[in-house]
Amino acid sequence: MFEQLNRNHKRTIKESIELDKMEFKKLKDFKNKTLRVEGFFFTNGDFGKQVVVVANGYKINMPARAVADFEQIYDNDEMLNAVLNGDLIIRDIKEVKAKMGKTIAYTYDTYEPF
């Protein structure tokens, strides 16, 4: 009778990650660097739903526009497993001019070991 209340809770952060030992950073703190994403989680902030990526030893607040991207990853088991394997990188992080002022631009890519 109550089975419909069960939700499919998926792991979105690599199992060995200890979030409580990480500090929050803004994406703009990583300009001209590459982030290797090891997971992500959603929060509800002052501006609605937000996404935080776990990368390079930090919890990194992403722009609001990234929520849709990470919801898509969450809904796709292949993409989610790739994130948990460390295959997602965020690169080309830079500040750009936008209609409402400055914003941070970035590119998603697949990690390719040398």
C-alpha positions in Angstrom: 0.0 0.0 0.0 2.8 2.5 0.8 5.2 1.4 -1.9 4.4 4.5 -4.0 6.1 6.6 -1.3 9.5 4.9 -2.0 11.7 7.1 -4.1 14.7 5.9 -6.1 17.6 7.6 -4.2 20.7 7.4 -6.4 24.2 7.9 -5.2 25.6 11.1 -6.8 28.9 11.3 -5.0 31.8 8.9 -5.1 31.6 6.7 -2.0 35.0 7.6 -0.6 34.3 11.3 -0.6 34.0 13.0 2.9 31.9 16.1 2.3 32.2 17.4 5.9 35.9 17.9 5.4 35.5 20.1 2.3 34.9 23.8 2.1 32.6 25.6 -0.3 34.1 27.6 -3.1 32.6 29.6 -6.0 33.2 28.5 -9.6 34.9 31.8 -10.4 37.7 30.8 -7.9 38.8 28.2 -10.5 39.2 30.5 -13.5 41.7 29.0 -16.0 41.8 25.6 -14.2 40.2 22.3 -14.9 37.9 20.6 -12.4 37.6 16.8 -12.3 34.1 16.2 -11.0 33.6 13.4 -8.5 30.0 14.0 -7.7 27.3 16.5 -7.2 24.3 17.3 -5.1 21.3 19.7 -5.2 20.4 22.3 -2.6 17.6 24.8 -2.2 19.0 28.3 -1.8 17.8 31.8 -1.9 17.4 31.6 -5.7 15.7 28.2 -5.8 17.2 24.8 -6.7 21.0 24.9 -7.0 23.7 22.4 -7.8 27.0 21.9 -6.0 29.8 19.8 -7.7 32.4 18.0 -5.7 35.7 18.5 -7.5 39.4 19.0 -6.7 38.8 18.6 -3.0 36.0 21.3 -2.8 32.3 21.7 -2.9 31.8 24.2 -5.7 28.7 26.2 -6.2 27.6 26.1 -9.9 25.6 28.8 -11.7 21.8 28.3 -11.6 21.8 27.4 -15.3 23.8 24.2 -14.5 20.8 22.7 -12.5 19.1 21.4 -15.7 22.4 19.8 -16.9 22.9 17.9 -13.6 19.3 16.9 -13.5 19.8 15.3 -16.9 22.9 13.6 -15.6 20.9 12.3 -12.6 18.3 10.9 -14.8 20.8 9.1 -17.1 22.4 6.1 -15.4 25.3 6.0 -17.9 26.2 9.6 -17.4 25.8 9.4 -13.6 28.1 6.3 -13.5 30.6 8.3 -15.7 30.6 11.1 -13.1 31.1 8.7 -10.3 34.1 7.2 -12.2 35.6 10.7 -12.5 35.1 11.0 -16.2 33.4 14.5 -16.2 35.7 17.5 -16.3 34.7 21.2 -16.3 37.3 23.3 -18.2 37.6 26.7 -20.0 36.4 28.4 -16.8 36.4 32.1 -17.4 34.5 35.3 -16.7 32.5 36.8 -19.6 30.2 39.7 -20.1 26.5 39.0 -20.2 23.3 41.0 -20.4 23.1 41.3 -16.6 26.8 41.9 -16.0 29.5 39.4 -15.7 29.1 35.6 -15.4 31.2 32.5 -15.5 31.4 30.5 -18.6 32.7 26.9 -18.7 32.7 23.8 -20.9 31.9 20.2 -20.0 34.2 17.5 -21.3 35.3 13.9 -20.8 38.4 13.2 -18.8 41.1 11.8 -21.0 44.2 10.6 -19.1 47.5 11.4 -20.7 
